[in-house]
Amino acid sequence: MNKLIRFWFTFEQSLALPPSLKLGCGITGYSYEDALTLLKQKVFKGNEEVNIKECIENINLTHLDSNHILPNILPPNFRGIWYPLGYN
């Protein structure tokens, strides 16, 4: 059985970046490549170049913003996008 891994992506700031991604994006996948595929397919719809600034593997949720991010996440123990809402 493959183990799921939580990833936290941040992006280079640009006018093309949707406002919902300014704080970052949380994805759970089987690998970095799997998470990146979900990011490209579901968030960027395969149409835009993804300019990743940083990716943190096995992100500790307590390190994320408790006022804006944590109250607005889906359960991060399932494969998919758990922050921001609306992309899964």
PDB file with one MODEL, atoms N, CA, C and O in Angstrom:
MODEL        1
ATOM      1  N   MET A   1       0.842  -1.182   0.000  1.00  0.00           N
ATOM      2  CA  MET A   1       0.000   0.000   0.000  1.00  0.00           C
ATOM      3  C   MET A   1       0.888   1.246   0.000  1.00  0.00           C
ATOM      4  O   MET A   1       1.832   1.345   0.783  1.00  0.00           O
ATOM      5  N   ASN A   2       0.578   2.184  -0.877  1.00  0.00           N
ATOM      6  CA  ASN A   2       1.340   3.432  -0.953  1.00  0.00           C
ATOM      7  C   ASN A   2       0.922   4.383   0.155  1.00  0.00           C
ATOM      8  O   ASN A   2      -0.262   4.513   0.464  1.00  0.00           O
ATOM      9  N   LYS A   3       1.886   5.033   0.737  1.00  0.00           N
ATOM     10  CA  LYS A   3       1.636   5.993   1.801  1.00  0.00           C
ATOM     11  C   LYS A   3       1.371   7.373   1.198  1.00  0.00           C
ATOM     12  O   LYS A   3       2.054   7.791   0.263  1.00  0.00           O
ATOM     13  N   LEU A   4       0.382   8.069   1.735  1.00  0.00           N
ATOM     14  CA  LEU A   4       0.085   9.419   1.285  1.00  0.00           C
ATOM     15  C   LEU A   4       0.998  10.421   1.975  1.00  0.00           C
ATOM     16  O   LEU A   4       1.370  10.246   3.135  1.00  0.00           O
ATOM     17  N   ILE A   5       1.353  11.472   1.247  1.00  0.00           N
ATOM     18  CA  ILE A   5       2.264  12.510   1.736  1.00  0.00           C
ATOM     19  C   ILE A   5       1.582  13.857   1.569  1.00  0.00           C
ATOM     20  O   ILE A   5       1.012  14.146   0.517  1.00  0.00           O
ATOM     21  N   ARG A   6       1.641  14.686   2.617  1.00  0.00           N
ATOM     22  CA  ARG A   6       1.107  16.053   2.536  1.00  0.00           C
ATOM     23  C   ARG A   6       2.184  16.982   1.982  1.00  0.00           C
ATOM     24  O   ARG A   6       3.337  16.941   2.412  1.00  0.00           O
ATOM     25  N   PHE A   7       1.790  17.821   1.021  1.00  0.00           N
ATOM     26  CA  PHE A   7       2.690  18.809   0.422  1.00  0.00           C
ATOM     27  C   PHE A   7       2.089  20.191   0.579  1.00  0.00           C
ATOM     28  O   PHE A   7       0.870  20.360   0.531  1.00  0.00           O
ATOM     29  N   TRP A   8       2.956  21.181   0.768  1.00  0.00           N
ATOM     30  CA  TRP A   8       2.536  22.585   0.791  1.00  0.00           C
ATOM     31  C   TRP A   8       3.336  23.321  -0.270  1.00  0.00           C
ATOM     32  O   TRP A   8       4.562  23.405  -0.196  1.00  0.00           O
ATOM     33  N   PHE A   9       2.626  23.853  -1.256  1.00  0.00           N
ATOM     34  CA  PHE A   9       3.251  24.578  -2.350  1.00  0.00           C
ATOM     35  C   PHE A   9       3.050  26.076  -2.161  1.00  0.00           C
ATOM     36  O   PHE A   9       1.958  26.516  -1.801  1.00  0.00           O
ATOM     37  N   THR A  10       4.085  26.852  -2.398  1.00  0.00           N
ATOM     38  CA  THR A  10       3.953  28.297  -2.528  1.00  0.00           C
ATOM     39  C   THR A  10       4.439  28.659  -3.923  1.00  0.00           C
ATOM     40  O   THR A  10       5.215  27.929  -4.541  1.00  0.00           O
ATOM     41  N   PHE A  11       3.965  29.801  -4.404  1.00  0.00           N
ATOM     42  CA  PHE A  11       4.192  30.171  -5.793  1.00  0.00           C
ATOM     43  C   PHE A  11       4.840  31.532  -5.909  1.00  0.00           C
ATOM     44  O   PHE A  11       4.700  32.389  -5.035  1.00  0.00           O
ATOM     45  N   GLU A  12       5.558  31.714  -7.016  1.00  0.00           N
ATOM     46  CA  GLU A  12       6.082  33.036  -7.346  1.00  0.00           C
ATOM     47  C   GLU A  12       4.878  33.952  -7.564  1.00  0.00           C
ATOM     48  O   GLU A  12       3.942  33.586  -8.275  1.00  0.00           O
ATOM     49  N   GLN A  13       4.897  35.118  -6.969  1.00  0.00           N
ATOM     50  CA  GLN A  13       3.778  36.044  -7.095  1.00  0.00           C
ATOM     51  C   GLN A  13       3.759  36.644  -8.504  1.00  0.00           C
ATOM     52  O   GLN A  13       4.781  37.100  -9.018  1.00  0.00           O
ATOM     53  N   SER A  14       2.584  36.632  -9.105  1.00  0.00           N
ATOM     54  CA  SER A  14       2.406  37.224 -10.427  1.00  0.00           C
ATOM     55  C   SER A  14       0.947  37.621 -10.578  1.00  0.00           C
ATOM     56  O   SER A  14       0.094  37.186  -9.804  1.00  0.00           O
ATOM     57  N   LEU A  15       0.666  38.435 -11.562  1.00  0.00           N
ATOM     58  CA  LEU A  15      -0.707  38.847 -11.812  1.00  0.00           C
ATOM     59  C   LEU A  15      -1.568  37.678 -12.278  1.00  0.00           C
ATOM     60  O   LEU A  15      -2.787  37.704 -12.110  1.00  0.00           O
ATOM     61  N   ALA A  16      -0.953  36.662 -12.858  1.00  0.00           N
ATOM     62  CA  ALA A  16      -1.689  35.507 -13.350  1.00  0.00           C
ATOM     63  C   ALA A  16      -2.079  34.534 -12.234  1.00  0.00           C
ATOM     64  O   ALA A  16      -2.924  33.665 -12.442  1.00  0.00           O
ATOM     65  N   LEU A  17      -1.467  34.674 -11.050  1.00  0.00           N
ATOM     66  CA  LEU A  17      -1.752  33.766  -9.939  1.00  0.00           C
ATOM     67  C   LEU A  17      -3.125  34.086  -9.353  1.00  0.00           C
ATOM     68  O   LEU A  17      -3.375  35.220  -8.945  1.00  0.00           O
ATOM     69  N   PRO A  18      -4.015  33.092  -9.308  1.00  0.00           N
ATOM     70  CA  PRO A  18      -5.339  33.350  -8.713  1.00  0.00           C
ATOM     71  C   PRO A  18      -5.196  33.811  -7.260  1.00  0.00           C
ATOM     72  O   PRO A  18      -4.334  33.306  -6.541  1.00  0.00           O
ATOM     73  N   PRO A  19      -6.022  34.758  -6.819  1.00  0.00           N
ATOM     74  CA  PRO A  19      -5.937  35.262  -5.440  1.00  0.00           C
ATOM     75  C   PRO A  19      -6.032  34.156  -4.392  1.00  0.00           C
ATOM     76  O   PRO A  19      -5.432  34.268  -3.323  1.00  0.00           O
ATOM     77  N   SER A  20      -6.773  33.099  -4.682  1.00  0.00           N
ATOM     78  CA  SER A  20      -6.937  32.012  -3.716  1.00  0.00           C
ATOM     79  C   SER A  20      -5.630  31.271  -3.445  1.00  0.00           C
ATOM     80  O   SER A  20      -5.534  30.534  -2.463  1.00  0.00           O
ATOM     81  N   LEU A  21      -4.618  31.455  -4.304  1.00  0.00           N
ATOM     82  CA  LEU A  21      -3.341  30.750  -4.130  1.00  0.00           C
ATOM     83  C   LEU A  21      -2.240  31.627  -3.555  1.00  0.00           C
ATOM     84  O   LEU A  21      -1.091  31.193  -3.465  1.00  0.00           O
ATOM     85  N   LYS A  22      -2.566  32.842  -3.167  1.00  0.00           N
ATOM     86  CA  LYS A  22      -1.544  33.762  -2.649  1.00  0.00           C
ATOM     87  C   LYS A  22      -0.867  33.219  -1.388  1.00  0.00           C
ATOM     88  O   LYS A  22       0.321  33.455  -1.172  1.00  0.00           O
ATOM     89  N   LEU A  23      -1.625  32.487  -0.549  1.00  0.00           N
ATOM     90  CA  LEU A  23      -1.043  31.928   0.674  1.00  0.00           C
ATOM     91  C   LEU A  23      -0.387  30.568   0.444  1.00  0.00           C
ATOM     92  O   LEU A  23       0.452  30.135   1.234  1.00  0.00           O
ATOM     93  N   GLY A  24      -0.774  29.900  -0.639  1.00  0.00           N
ATOM     94  CA  GLY A  24      -0.216  28.591  -0.946  1.00  0.00           C
ATOM     95  C   GLY A  24      -1.294  27.597  -1.304  1.00  0.00           C
ATOM     96  O   GLY A  24      -2.465  27.944  -1.453  1.00  0.00           O
ATOM     97  N   CYS A  25      -0.871  26.342  -1.440  1.00  0.00           N
ATOM     98  CA  CYS A  25      -1.784  25.272  -1.826  1.00  0.00           C
ATOM     99  C   CYS A  25      -1.356  23.983  -1.133  1.00  0.00           C
ATOM    100  O   CYS A  25      -0.190  23.594  -1.189  1.00  0.00           O
ATOM    101  N   GLY A  26      -2.309  23.327  -0.480  1.00  0.00           N
ATOM    102  CA  GLY A  26      -2.043  22.063   0.193  1.00  0.00           C
ATOM    103  C   GLY A  26      -2.598  20.904  -0.604  1.00  0.00           C
ATOM    104  O   GLY A  26      -3.768  20.900  -0.988  1.00  0.00           O
ATOM    105  N   ILE A  27      -1.749  19.920  -0.849  1.00  0.00           N
ATOM    106  CA  ILE A  27      -2.132  18.750  -1.641  1.00  0.00           C
ATOM    107  C   ILE A  27      -1.594  17.502  -0.968  1.00  0.00           C
ATOM    108  O   ILE A  27      -0.463  17.486  -0.480  1.00  0.00           O
ATOM    109  N   THR A  28      -2.405  16.463  -0.943  1.00  0.00           N
ATOM    110  CA  THR A  28      -1.945  15.167  -0.461  1.00  0.00           C
ATOM    111  C   THR A  28      -1.887  14.230  -1.659  1.00  0.00           C
ATOM    112  O   THR A  28      -2.849  14.109  -2.417  1.00  0.00           O
ATOM    113  N   GLY A  29      -0.746  13.571  -1.817  1.00  0.00           N
ATOM    114  CA  GLY A  29      -0.557  12.650  -2.928  1.00  0.00           C
ATOM    115  C   GLY A  29       0.360  11.516  -2.543  1.00  0.00           C
ATOM    116  O   GLY A  29       0.885  11.472  -1.430  1.00  0.00           O
ATOM    117  N   TYR A  30       0.550  10.598  -3.474  1.00  0.00           N
ATOM    118  CA  TYR A  30       1.414   9.445  -3.229  1.00  0.00           C
ATOM    119  C   TYR A  30       2.891   9.781  -3.400  1.00  0.00           C
ATOM    120  O   TYR A  30       3.759   9.060  -2.908  1.00  0.00           O
ATOM    121  N   SER A  31       3.173  10.886  -4.102  1.00  0.00           N
ATOM    122  CA  SER A  31       4.552  11.312  -4.348  1.00  0.00           C
ATOM    123  C   SER A  31       4.508  12.778  -4.766  1.00  0.00           C
ATOM    124  O   SER A  31       3.434  13.341  -4.973  1.00  0.00           O
ATOM    125  N   TYR A  32       5.684  13.390  -4.887  1.00  0.00           N
ATOM    126  CA  TYR A  32       5.756  14.768  -5.385  1.00  0.00           C
ATOM    127  C   TYR A  32       5.155  14.843  -6.782  1.00  0.00           C
ATOM    128  O   TYR A  32       4.409  15.773  -7.091  1.00  0.00           O
ATOM    129  N   GLU A  33       5.476  13.871  -7.621  1.00  0.00           N
ATOM    130  CA  GLU A  33       4.969  13.861  -8.992  1.00  0.00           C
ATOM    131  C   GLU A  33       3.452  13.752  -9.026  1.00  0.00           C
ATOM    132  O   GLU A  33       2.801  14.402  -9.844  1.00  0.00           O
ATOM    133  N   ASP A  34       2.883  12.932  -8.140  1.00  0.00           N
ATOM    134  CA  ASP A  34       1.436  12.787  -8.055  1.00  0.00           C
ATOM    135  C   ASP A  34       0.791  14.100  -7.614  1.00  0.00           C
ATOM    136  O   ASP A  34      -0.217  14.517  -8.185  1.00  0.00           O
ATOM    137  N   ALA A  35       1.363  14.754  -6.605  1.00  0.00           N
ATOM    138  CA  ALA A  35       0.839  16.041  -6.129  1.00  0.00           C
ATOM    139  C   ALA A  35       0.946  17.100  -7.223  1.00  0.00           C
ATOM    140  O   ALA A  35       0.027  17.898  -7.405  1.00  0.00           O
ATOM    141  N   LEU A  36       2.043  17.111  -7.938  1.00  0.00           N
ATOM    142  CA  LEU A  36       2.230  18.074  -9.021  1.00  0.00           C
ATOM    143  C   LEU A  36       1.212  17.848 -10.138  1.00  0.00           C
ATOM    144  O   LEU A  36       0.703  18.808 -10.717  1.00  0.00           O
ATOM    145  N   THR A  37       0.915  16.598 -10.438  1.00  0.00           N
ATOM    146  CA  THR A  37      -0.103  16.278 -11.438  1.00  0.00           C
ATOM    147  C   THR A  37      -1.465  16.810 -11.008  1.00  0.00           C
ATOM    148  O   THR A  37      -2.181  17.401 -11.817  1.00  0.00           O
ATOM    149  N   LEU A  38      -1.833  16.607  -9.734  1.00  0.00           N
ATOM    150  CA  LEU A  38      -3.096  17.138  -9.224  1.00  0.00           C
ATOM    151  C   LEU A  38      -3.119  18.663  -9.319  1.00  0.00           C
ATOM    152  O   LEU A  38      -4.127  19.253  -9.706  1.00  0.00           O
ATOM    153  N   LEU A  39      -2.012  19.286  -8.966  1.00  0.00           N
ATOM    154  CA  LEU A  39      -1.906  20.741  -9.027  1.00  0.00           C
ATOM    155  C   LEU A  39      -2.129  21.239 -10.450  1.00  0.00           C
ATOM    156  O   LEU A  39      -2.907  22.167 -10.674  1.00  0.00           O
ATOM    157  N   LYS A  40      -1.454  20.628 -11.402  1.00  0.00           N
ATOM    158  CA  LYS A  40      -1.563  21.061 -12.794  1.00  0.00           C
ATOM    159  C   LYS A  40      -2.949  20.793 -13.372  1.00  0.00           C
ATOM    160  O   LYS A  40      -3.487  21.625 -14.102  1.00  0.00           O
ATOM    161  N   GLN A  41      -3.534  19.633 -13.049  1.00  0.00           N
ATOM    162  CA  GLN A  41      -4.823  19.273 -13.634  1.00  0.00           C
ATOM    163  C   GLN A  41      -5.997  19.996 -12.994  1.00  0.00           C
ATOM    164  O   GLN A  41      -6.889  20.474 -13.695  1.00  0.00           O
ATOM    165  N   LYS A  42      -6.004  20.080 -11.668  1.00  0.00           N
ATOM    166  CA  LYS A  42      -7.183  20.585 -10.970  1.00  0.00           C
ATOM    167  C   LYS A  42      -7.123  22.070 -10.654  1.00  0.00           C
ATOM    168  O   LYS A  42      -8.151  22.748 -10.680  1.00  0.00           O
ATOM    169  N   VAL A  43      -5.946  22.584 -10.358  1.00  0.00           N
ATOM    170  CA  VAL A  43      -5.839  23.993  -9.996  1.00  0.00           C
ATOM    171  C   VAL A  43      -5.545  24.846 -11.225  1.00  0.00           C
ATOM    172  O   VAL A  43      -6.223  25.841 -11.481  1.00  0.00           O
ATOM    173  N   PHE A  44      -4.534  24.447 -11.977  1.00  0.00           N
ATOM    174  CA  PHE A  44      -4.133  25.239 -13.136  1.00  0.00           C
ATOM    175  C   PHE A  44      -4.777  24.744 -14.431  1.00  0.00           C
ATOM    176  O   PHE A  44      -4.523  25.302 -15.499  1.00  0.00           O
ATOM    177  N   LYS A  45      -5.598  23.717 -14.349  1.00  0.00           N
ATOM    178  CA  LYS A  45      -6.397  23.202 -15.481  1.00  0.00           C
ATOM    179  C   LYS A  45      -5.575  22.890 -16.724  1.00  0.00           C
ATOM    180  O   LYS A  45      -6.107  22.871 -17.834  1.00  0.00           O
ATOM    181  N   GLY A  46      -4.283  22.648 -16.542  1.00  0.00           N
ATOM    182  CA  GLY A  46      -3.427  22.298 -17.652  1.00  0.00           C
ATOM    183  C   GLY A  46      -3.146  23.436 -18.616  1.00  0.00           C
ATOM    184  O   GLY A  46      -2.462  23.235 -19.620  1.00  0.00           O
ATOM    185  N   ASN A  47      -3.661  24.632 -18.332  1.00  0.00           N
ATOM    186  CA  ASN A  47      -3.532  25.751 -19.265  1.00  0.00           C
ATOM    187  C   ASN A  47      -2.439  26.742 -18.912  1.00  0.00           C
ATOM    188  O   ASN A  47      -2.019  27.521 -19.767  1.00  0.00           O
ATOM    189  N   GLU A  48      -1.976  26.729 -17.690  1.00  0.00           N
ATOM    190  CA  GLU A  48      -1.041  27.747 -17.253  1.00  0.00           C
ATOM    191  C   GLU A  48       0.251  27.119 -16.748  1.00  0.00           C
ATOM    192  O   GLU A  48       0.259  25.997 -16.242  1.00  0.00           O
ATOM    193  N   GLU A  49       1.316  27.846 -16.890  1.00  0.00           N
ATOM    194  CA  GLU A  49       2.590  27.405 -16.355  1.00  0.00           C
ATOM    195  C   GLU A  49       2.573  27.570 -14.843  1.00  0.00           C
ATOM    196  O   GLU A  49       2.107  28.585 -14.326  1.00  0.00           O
ATOM    197  N   VAL A  50       3.083  26.571 -14.140  1.00  0.00           N
ATOM    198  CA  VAL A  50       3.127  26.597 -12.686  1.00  0.00           C
ATOM    199  C   VAL A  50       4.503  27.088 -12.254  1.00  0.00           C
ATOM    200  O   VAL A  50       5.512  26.439 -12.531  1.00  0.00           O
ATOM    201  N   ASN A  51       4.546  28.239 -11.575  1.00  0.00           N
ATOM    202  CA  ASN A  51       5.804  28.799 -11.086  1.00  0.00           C
ATOM    203  C   ASN A  51       5.911  28.569  -9.590  1.00  0.00           C
ATOM    204  O   ASN A  51       5.542  29.430  -8.791  1.00  0.00           O
ATOM    205  N   ILE A  52       6.419  27.398  -9.217  1.00  0.00           N
ATOM    206  CA  ILE A  52       6.526  27.014  -7.815  1.00  0.00           C
ATOM    207  C   ILE A  52       7.735  27.697  -7.191  1.00  0.00           C
ATOM    208  O   ILE A  52       8.847  27.644  -7.717  1.00  0.00           O
ATOM    209  N   LYS A  53       7.487  28.334  -6.067  1.00  0.00           N
ATOM    210  CA  LYS A  53       8.556  28.973  -5.309  1.00  0.00           C
ATOM    211  C   LYS A  53       9.180  27.976  -4.345  1.00  0.00           C
ATOM    212  O   LYS A  53      10.403  27.889  -4.225  1.00  0.00           O
ATOM    213  N   GLU A  54       8.320  27.223  -3.656  1.00  0.00           N
ATOM    214  CA  GLU A  54       8.795  26.257  -2.653  1.00  0.00           C
ATOM    215  C   GLU A  54       7.774  25.146  -2.511  1.00  0.00           C
ATOM    216  O   GLU A  54       6.575  25.363  -2.686  1.00  0.00           O
ATOM    217  N   CYS A  55       8.258  23.954  -2.193  1.00  0.00           N
ATOM    218  CA  CYS A  55       7.389  22.826  -1.884  1.00  0.00           C
ATOM    219  C   CYS A  55       7.920  22.183  -0.613  1.00  0.00           C
ATOM    220  O   CYS A  55       9.088  21.799  -0.538  1.00  0.00           O
ATOM    221  N   ILE A  56       7.048  22.070   0.387  1.00  0.00           N
ATOM    222  CA  ILE A  56       7.428  21.432   1.641  1.00  0.00           C
ATOM    223  C   ILE A  56       6.743  20.079   1.704  1.00  0.00           C
ATOM    224  O   ILE A  56       5.515  19.994   1.674  1.00  0.00           O
ATOM    225  N   GLU A  57       7.532  19.032   1.792  1.00  0.00           N
ATOM    226  CA  GLU A  57       7.016  17.671   1.893  1.00  0.00           C
ATOM    227  C   GLU A  57       6.770  17.344   3.358  1.00  0.00           C
ATOM    228  O   GLU A  57       7.531  17.765   4.228  1.00  0.00           O
ATOM    229  N   ASN A  58       5.709  16.594   3.631  1.00  0.00           N
ATOM    230  CA  ASN A  58       5.322  16.227   5.001  1.00  0.00           C
ATOM    231  C   ASN A  58       5.104  17.465   5.864  1.00  0.00           C
ATOM    232  O   ASN A  58       5.573  17.524   7.001  1.00  0.00           O
ATOM    233  N   ILE A  59       4.392  18.453   5.321  1.00  0.00           N
ATOM    234  CA  ILE A  59       4.143  19.695   6.037  1.00  0.00           C
ATOM    235  C   ILE A  59       3.447  19.407   7.371  1.00  0.00           C
ATOM    236  O   ILE A  59       2.492  18.633   7.435  1.00  0.00           O
ATOM    237  N   ASN A  60       3.937  20.034   8.410  1.00  0.00           N
ATOM    238  CA  ASN A  60       3.304  19.977   9.722  1.00  0.00           C
ATOM    239  C   ASN A  60       2.226  21.052   9.735  1.00  0.00           C
ATOM    240  O   ASN A  60       2.532  22.240   9.628  1.00  0.00           O
ATOM    241  N   LEU A  61       0.980  20.650   9.862  1.00  0.00           N
ATOM    242  CA  LEU A  61      -0.129  21.599   9.758  1.00  0.00           C
ATOM    243  C   LEU A  61      -0.064  22.701  10.806  1.00  0.00           C
ATOM    244  O   LEU A  61      -0.612  23.781  10.588  1.00  0.00           O
ATOM    245  N   THR A  62       0.583  22.461  11.925  1.00  0.00           N
ATOM    246  CA  THR A  62       0.673  23.497  12.954  1.00  0.00           C
ATOM    247  C   THR A  62       1.534  24.670  12.500  1.00  0.00           C
ATOM    248  O   THR A  62       1.514  25.727  13.131  1.00  0.00           O
ATOM    249  N   HIS A  63       2.289  24.502  11.415  1.00  0.00           N
ATOM    250  CA  HIS A  63       3.107  25.589  10.881  1.00  0.00           C
ATOM    251  C   HIS A  63       2.331  26.499   9.925  1.00  0.00           C
ATOM    252  O   HIS A  63       2.843  27.532   9.494  1.00  0.00           O
ATOM    253  N   LEU A  64       1.097  26.111   9.595  1.00  0.00           N
ATOM    254  CA  LEU A  64       0.279  26.913   8.684  1.00  0.00           C
ATOM    255  C   LEU A  64      -0.541  27.930   9.473  1.00  0.00           C
ATOM    256  O   LEU A  64      -0.801  27.748  10.662  1.00  0.00           O
ATOM    257  N   ASP A  65      -0.938  28.985   8.804  1.00  0.00           N
ATOM    258  CA  ASP A  65      -1.674  30.080   9.423  1.00  0.00           C
ATOM    259  C   ASP A  65      -2.967  29.578  10.073  1.00  0.00           C
ATOM    260  O   ASP A  65      -3.835  29.022   9.401  1.00  0.00           O
ATOM    261  N   SER A  66      -3.081  29.782  11.384  1.00  0.00           N
ATOM    262  CA  SER A  66      -4.238  29.278  12.128  1.00  0.00           C
ATOM    263  C   SER A  66      -5.482  30.152  11.963  1.00  0.00           C
ATOM    264  O   SER A  66      -6.579  29.733  12.329  1.00  0.00           O
ATOM    265  N   ASN A  67      -5.328  31.346  11.423  1.00  0.00           N
ATOM    266  CA  ASN A  67      -6.481  32.231  11.235  1.00  0.00           C
ATOM    267  C   ASN A  67      -7.090  32.132   9.849  1.00  0.00           C
ATOM    268  O   ASN A  67      -8.301  32.291   9.695  1.00  0.00           O
ATOM    269  N   HIS A  68      -6.276  31.876   8.844  1.00  0.00           N
ATOM    270  CA  HIS A  68      -6.776  31.888   7.473  1.00  0.00           C
ATOM    271  C   HIS A  68      -6.772  30.515   6.806  1.00  0.00           C
ATOM    272  O   HIS A  68      -7.707  30.166   6.086  1.00  0.00           O
ATOM    273  N   ILE A  69      -5.728  29.750   7.044  1.00  0.00           N
ATOM    274  CA  ILE A  69      -5.608  28.469   6.336  1.00  0.00           C
ATOM    275  C   ILE A  69      -6.312  27.337   7.081  1.00  0.00           C
ATOM    276  O   ILE A  69      -7.190  26.686   6.516  1.00  0.00           O
ATOM    277  N   LEU A  70      -5.948  27.094   8.321  1.00  0.00           N
ATOM    278  CA  LEU A  70      -6.462  25.927   9.043  1.00  0.00           C
ATOM    279  C   LEU A  70      -7.989  25.878   9.156  1.00  0.00           C
ATOM    280  O   LEU A  70      -8.555  24.788   9.069  1.00  0.00           O
ATOM    281  N   PRO A  71      -8.685  27.009   9.347  1.00  0.00           N
ATOM    282  CA  PRO A  71     -10.151  26.916   9.396  1.00  0.00           C
ATOM    283  C   PRO A  71     -10.787  26.606   8.043  1.00  0.00           C
ATOM    284  O   PRO A  71     -11.986  26.338   7.969  1.00  0.00           O
ATOM    285  N   ASN A  72      -9.995  26.639   6.978  1.00  0.00           N
ATOM    286  CA  ASN A  72     -10.533  26.492   5.625  1.00  0.00           C
ATOM    287  C   ASN A  72      -9.905  25.347   4.851  1.00  0.00           C
ATOM    288  O   ASN A  72      -9.688  25.465   3.645  1.00  0.00           O
ATOM    289  N   ILE A  73      -9.609  24.242   5.523  1.00  0.00           N
ATOM    290  CA  ILE A  73      -9.032  23.102   4.822  1.00  0.00           C
ATOM    291  C   ILE A  73      -9.986  21.914   4.854  1.00  0.00           C
ATOM    292  O   ILE A  73     -10.824  21.779   5.746  1.00  0.00           O
ATOM    293  N   LEU A  74      -9.829  21.067   3.858  1.00  0.00           N
ATOM    294  CA  LEU A  74     -10.479  19.764   3.863  1.00  0.00           C
ATOM    295  C   LEU A  74      -9.569  18.808   4.627  1.00  0.00           C
ATOM    296  O   LEU A  74      -8.410  19.139   4.877  1.00  0.00           O
ATOM    297  N   PRO A  75     -10.066  17.628   5.003  1.00  0.00           N
ATOM    298  CA  PRO A  75      -9.190  16.670   5.687  1.00  0.00           C
ATOM    299  C   PRO A  75      -7.966  16.349   4.823  1.00  0.00           C
ATOM    300  O   PRO A  75      -8.116  15.888   3.692  1.00  0.00           O
ATOM    301  N   PRO A  76      -6.765  16.586   5.341  1.00  0.00           N
ATOM    302  CA  PRO A  76      -5.554  16.388   4.551  1.00  0.00           C
ATOM    303  C   PRO A  76      -5.055  14.941   4.519  1.00  0.00           C
ATOM    304  O   PRO A  76      -3.961  14.676   4.022  1.00  0.00           O
ATOM    305  N   ASN A  77      -5.845  14.013   5.044  1.00  0.00           N
ATOM    306  CA  ASN A  77      -5.417  12.615   5.064  1.00  0.00           C
ATOM    307  C   ASN A  77      -5.990  11.806   3.903  1.00  0.00           C
ATOM    308  O   ASN A  77      -5.912  10.577   3.895  1.00  0.00           O
ATOM    309  N   PHE A  78      -6.569  12.507   2.920  1.00  0.00           N
ATOM    310  CA  PHE A  78      -7.062  11.864   1.709  1.00  0.00           C
ATOM    311  C   PHE A  78      -6.362  12.473   0.502  1.00  0.00           C
ATOM    312  O   PHE A  78      -5.968  13.639   0.538  1.00  0.00           O
ATOM    313  N   ARG A  79      -6.202  11.696  -0.567  1.00  0.00           N
ATOM    314  CA  ARG A  79      -5.552  12.191  -1.768  1.00  0.00           C
ATOM    315  C   ARG A  79      -6.390  13.315  -2.373  1.00  0.00           C
ATOM    316  O   ARG A  79      -7.592  13.166  -2.591  1.00  0.00           O
ATOM    317  N   GLY A  80      -5.726  14.444  -2.640  1.00  0.00           N
ATOM    318  CA  GLY A  80      -6.410  15.550  -3.278  1.00  0.00           C
ATOM    319  C   GLY A  80      -5.948  16.889  -2.745  1.00  0.00           C
ATOM    320  O   GLY A  80      -4.994  16.979  -1.973  1.00  0.00           O
ATOM    321  N   ILE A  81      -6.645  17.927  -3.174  1.00  0.00           N
ATOM    322  CA  ILE A  81      -6.307  19.291  -2.791  1.00  0.00           C
ATOM    323  C   ILE A  81      -7.138  19.661  -1.575  1.00  0.00           C
ATOM    324  O   ILE A  81      -8.368  19.645  -1.626  1.00  0.00           O
ATOM    325  N   TRP A  82      -6.463  19.995  -0.480  1.00  0.00           N
ATOM    326  CA  TRP A  82      -7.171  20.326   0.750  1.00  0.00           C
ATOM    327  C   TRP A  82      -7.140  21.815   1.077  1.00  0.00           C
ATOM    328  O   TRP A  82      -7.869  22.257   1.966  1.00  0.00           O
ATOM    329  N   TYR A  83      -6.330  22.586   0.396  1.00  0.00           N
ATOM    330  CA  TYR A  83      -6.346  24.042   0.516  1.00  0.00           C
ATOM    331  C   TYR A  83      -5.791  24.630  -0.756  1.00  0.00           C
ATOM    332  O   TYR A  83      -4.768  24.166  -1.258  1.00  0.00           O
ATOM    333  N   PRO A  84      -6.444  25.639  -1.285  1.00  0.00           N
ATOM    334  CA  PRO A  84      -7.714  26.238  -0.884  1.00  0.00           C
ATOM    335  C   PRO A  84      -8.892  25.367  -1.295  1.00  0.00           C
ATOM    336  O   PRO A  84      -8.750  24.435  -2.086  1.00  0.00           O
ATOM    337  N   LEU A  85     -10.034  25.682  -0.755  1.00  0.00           N
ATOM    338  CA  LEU A  85     -11.252  24.942  -1.064  1.00  0.00           C
ATOM    339  C   LEU A  85     -11.682  25.221  -2.502  1.00  0.00           C
ATOM    340  O   LEU A  85     -11.371  26.266  -3.073  1.00  0.00           O
ATOM    341  N   GLY A  86     -12.404  24.258  -3.067  1.00  0.00           N
ATOM    342  CA  GLY A  86     -12.995  24.468  -4.377  1.00  0.00           C
ATOM    343  C   GLY A  86     -12.249  23.849  -5.545  1.00  0.00           C
ATOM    344  O   GLY A  86     -12.707  23.942  -6.684  1.00  0.00           O
ATOM    345  N   TYR A  87     -11.125  23.226  -5.291  1.00  0.00           N
ATOM    346  CA  TYR A  87     -10.354  22.633  -6.394  1.00  0.00           C
ATOM    347  C   TYR A  87     -10.424  21.116  -6.424  1.00  0.00           C
ATOM    348  O   TYR A  87      -9.919  20.505  -7.366  1.00  0.00           O
ATOM    349  N   ASN A  88     -11.018  20.503  -5.450  1.00  0.00           N
ATOM    350  CA  ASN A  88     -11.066  19.056  -5.410  1.00  0.00           C
ATOM    351  C   ASN A  88     -12.324  18.620  -6.054  1.00  0.00           C
ATOM    352  O   ASN A  88     -12.591  17.422  -6.140  1.00  0.00           O
TER     353      ASN A  88
ENDMDL
END
